[in-house]
Amino acid sequence: MKVSTRNIKRINERLKYLYDNFNIEPSTDEVQIGDEDIYISFPDEWDENNSYYSVEDFLRYTEELNNIQVIDNHSVISGNIRQTIISVNEYYYGYLVPELQFDTDKYSLRIVSNPFLIGIIASRDGIYNEDYGVFPCSDYKAVEIIYKKEKGTEEDDIKFIKTCLYHIASKYKVPASIGEYRTWDDITCENNDDNIIVATSELIPYCRAMDYYIDGLSVEKPDIKYLHFYKVIEYFSPIVSKKTSYEQLNKRLDALQIVERDSEYLESIFKLAKQYEISLKDKELTFTVLNECVDIALLFPYLPDIIQKAISKSCHFEIGNISSLNFSSIESVKKEIADILYATRNSIVHAKSNYTATGKECPEEHMEQLNVFLTALCECLFIWNARQSREFQLK
């Protein structure tokens, strides 16, 4: 299809609508009869050569711009077309995956670069920053769905998208998943020229769990990030259990000079051994660490608000009064947090159809904040480890 006397008026009207409503810059070159492509001048876009769309595609994408719909931070729907951002290695995709089209009686799906609908929403909403290398259109690859029938549910759409992405991953060994609009940390435009000398006394002795912590910081997906941080808890918990049990056993043995070595006394030794075995079970690991290594009242504000409220309700205290709770109440708070961390871990590790939720799991939309809590907890554990005597200090 080319620009013709029959469609040029419609094309110019739609271009004007883009200029007026989507922060698209007017082109210096007017549309001419016979043109095969329409140029879209996205703001701060570096890849101008790929900002041309066929006349046919342009007319399809702009059919119902007045009813455009944005879903979460990853999808745009206009008329019978949906574009959903995907996260994929562009290099491997370009070399290993052929042009694919998935057709059902309900959908037609393909993968597109420079997705038009994604680009105009990024332009409209200011999701671009040339200084930080975030471009409104060329940054993205997207799934493009054409609805052959009326649009169904969002759940059905997402399932179909993920089904197609799985096909690509399994067939061509190129992992792809639903992505989202890019962001950037607008910290400063100036270099940090401070010159700071760090004394040896400020350094925390190395232990292997620090690698898990750094790996966690490097991961973008909140659930995978969470598992790396949780490994730090698992790393420390056995030595914490052992240290606690040794201290209790020593206290019991110290009393031998003033108590009889009778059956009751010996039974108490067995009970200590049993408590130690219990503390090593997966379900108890987190509670053991929280109970022995950190001041939970200071870490509590880092938890997601929804979890703070749930714990304050179940343990019967005002959030602002946590520092004044007695020993028994603080122990209950630690137990609640431990149960939440363990249940959340299981929901990620055992993500399968027969997993039964306990109701303690952190909601997915609050995982990022829960990871903030875990980073603080990990840092406290590294400091705790640094001040232990040599026999209890992990390397």
GISULKA-V261427 format. One record per backbone hydrogen bond with DSSP energy under -1.0 kcal/mol. NH is the residue of the N-H (numbers start at 1). CO is the residue of the C=O. Records with the same first field share a line. If there is no record, write none. Layout:
NH=CO + CO
//
This chain:
3=35
8=4
11=7
12=8
13=9
14=10
15=11
16=12
17=13
18=14
19=15
20=16
21=17
22=18
24=18
25=41
34=3
35=32
38=53
40=51
42=40
45=42
48=46
50=47
51=48
53=38
55=36
58=54
59=55
60=56
61=57
62=58
63=60
67=64
68=65
69=77
71=75
74=71
75=71
76=83
77=69
78=81
81=78
82=145
83=76
84=143
85=74
86=141
87=177
93=89
94=90
95=91
96=92
97=93
102=109
104=107
108=146
109=102
110=144
112=142
114=140
119=115
120=116
121=117
122=118
123=119
124=120
125=121
127=122
128=126
129=134
132=129
133=130
134=129
140=137
142=112
143=84
144=110
145=82
146=108
147=80
148=106
157=153
158=154
159=155
160=156
161=157
162=158
163=159
164=160
165=161
166=162
167=163
168=164
169=165
170=166
171=167
172=168
173=169
177=87
179=85
181=73
187=185
202=199
203=200
210=207
211=208
213=209
214=210
215=211
216=212
217=213
218=214
219=216
225=221
226=222
227=223
228=224
229=225
230=226
231=227
233=229
234=230
235=231
236=232
237=233
240=236
241=237
242=238
243=239
244=240
245=241
246=242
247=243
248=244
249=245
250=246
251=247
252=248
253=249
254=250
255=251
256=253
258=255
259=255
262=260
266=262
267=263
268=264
269=265
270=266
271=267
272=268
273=269
274=270
275=271
276=272
277=273
278=274
279=275
281=278
284=281
285=281
288=284
289=285
290=286
291=287
292=288
293=289
298=295
299=295
300=296
302=299
303=300
308=304
309=305
310=306
311=307
312=308
313=309
314=310
315=311
317=312
321=318
322=319
324=321
325=322
330=326
331=327
332=328
333=329
334=330
335=331
336=332
337=333
338=334
339=335
340=336
341=337
342=338
343=339
344=340
345=341
346=342
347=343
348=344
349=345
350=346
352=350
355=352
366=363
367=364
370=366
371=367
372=368
373=369
374=370
375=371
376=372
377=373
378=374
379=375
380=376
381=377
382=378
383=379
384=380
385=381
386=382
387=383
388=385
392=389
//
